[in-house]
Amino acid sequence: MIDVDTIVRSLAPAVSALGLDLYDVELSGSGRARILRVMVDRDGGVDLDAIADATQAVSPLLDTPPLDSVIAGPYALEVSSPGLERPLRTPAHFARAVGETVSVKLRPGDHGARRVRGVVTAADDSGFELALDDGATERIAHGDVTQARTVFEWGNEPKRSTSKSAQKREPVRR
């Protein structure tokens, strides 16, 4: 098992020096198909230049102690923003998501696993308050969450015109 905390502690200062936050680190896959994802963010989001700078800052660190022994073997490095629908794993992630709509999958209980959706209204080190879509409020402990992410809600689609004048346009003549 990979020690993600060591990776975070080693990379965070380099990312912070660029004015970025180290949002999350994740290692997935196995063998030659392993991917080390380093997600960076900042207020207002990140652009391609910030991603390139972060990649240049963290890449050499991964080949030096202690990280060279923590992440032994082949892997591909992927540096990105956490995206619009970002994963929520830590208490700090939930605190940053206050006011946002989230989807949360909870550990199986008396009625099996369930998924809830709502707006995070408060968060602390032990859990968070969720205003559910049905109007109820629920306190959820971080330990009860198996998966959570923010939900990006698209705006309404513009209405198509059904007027006859819009349908009978004259061709442009030159």
Secondary structure, DSSP 8 states (H G I E B T S, - for coil): ---HHHHHHHHHHHHHTTT-EEEEEEEES-GGG-EEEEEEE-TT---HHHHHHHHHHHTGGGGSTTHHHHT-S--EEEEE---SS-B--SHHHHHHTTTSEEEEEEEEETTEEEEEEEEEEEE-SSEEEEEETTS-EEEEEGGGEEEEEE-------------HHHHS------
